[in-house]
Amino acid sequence: MKRGKNGKKKGTGWLPLLIMLASLLVFFGVMADGFCTAANLINILLQSSTMAMVGIGLSLVLIGGNFDFSCGAVIAFTGCMCARLLAAGIPSGLVLIAGVLLGAVLGAVNGICVVWIPVSSFLLTMVTSLIFRGCALALVGSKNLYGLPESFCFLGSSAVCGIPVPVLGTGILLLLFTLLLSGTVYGHRLYVTGGSKKTARMLGFEPKHVTFVSYVLSGSLAAAAGIVLTGRMASANASMGEGVELYVLAGLVIGGVSIGGGRGKLPQALAGVLLIGVLVNGMNFLDLPPHYGDLIRGLLILFALSCEMLRGKAGREREEMDVSFDHRG
């Protein structure tokens, strides 16, 4: 894969994403009455904001050459824990802080496991996902917890100048983490770690530390998504966030993040997540039977993997052309 001046692998451009996004908007606009209204387009952004928060954190982990399957379970555990704390009379501000800290701790657990246990990060985080969701079930059982205070729910349900707060928050997070990846030592080291851990050590830093931080950030962002989702629903249950990591993964890969690590830009990655949000919203408008959800999810992941394979093939062909030109020179 061709690399830029900073050593990062170059990703795909915006054109394929914009074509796919425009095609979906036109298709659902024709097939579903009311889909292209301003109210529904804002609703798509609101629904996608939770996936986008998860997507920022998962992007960091993927760029670093790993995977985090526990994002949905962190959402559920955080939402249920926050609801329990609110029911116990803890002030909303403290609950918000506690929720993000819980996500950071869960991310640290993932990071420690991945760094120190020589097993696939996919399998390890699948195990921790079961544990975290089990903790959520232990907190609330099969019940929905209602009656959350407005002081907590405003993050998920209020708006500023007609723009939902979660959308504004996602925009701020996108800006901050784009700057983190493109303009800091940690961002550079994350790309290098995802590309080659051997190269990372040759450059004088320990890739395990970089990996650990990426999981802490991923857990914190998943917890933030759980807080927003809990506020938007004004309730919490142990099934929150089920399957969200698969939708997000499909969006990120379509948006140019490499499953193999070392490649990805957040703006394009979140455009891919938005594309998934448009698709999910459009399916709801078409009132498709629930069992189509798993079918669509599987097809999305298959499509995303196909995109990854084609990008890898194109990258190898460009490298071979570059080598041949170098030899001719």
C-alpha angles and dihedrals in degrees: 000000000000116000133213128227093279093053096253120136112251115244132206124289131253097253099082091046093049092048092051093045093048091047092053092048092050093045096050091039089060097039100042126049113227095017097116097047118124090243093056094044089055088047090054090054090048093049092045094049093078092050089046093055089051088044094057091054095042089049090059091052093046094047087053089057099257141094136232115206094169100074095104092048091050088054091053096044092048094046093049093045092050091049091051092049092049090049088054090057099255111155115259094240092057091045091054091052092045091051094054091044090052089054090050090051092049089048089050089053089054092046094051091049094048095044098046105030113070095221131107113285088226092060095041095051090045087060094047088047089060091048095048094047089046088056089052090052090049089055100049108006112208093326131111114232112219136172098068114169121256090236087068100036096054091086090064103031110033130084139207116217089343094308115114114244092234089058092050090046092051090051091053092048091049091053094046096047093043087057090046092055098041104034110032137074090239092056092051091048091050092057091046091049091052091048098047131344089199090058090048091057091046088055090055107255134103113245091203090069091050091049093049092053092049090057093047090052092046091052092048092051093046088052090051088052089050091052092049093046092048090050092048093051093036086221142070136217138168094252095062115127096015110166094358093124091060094052090046093047091053091050094047094050091047086050092057105266110140119230086209092060135240098077137080144092120218099223092054092040092055090046085060090050089050088053088056089048091054090049094050092047092048091051089054090052090052088052094227117184114268094246089066088070095077091044092053091044091053093047091049092054091046090051091047092051090049089053089051092050093049092048090051091050092048090049093052091049091051090050091051090050091049091050092049092050090048091053091049090051 
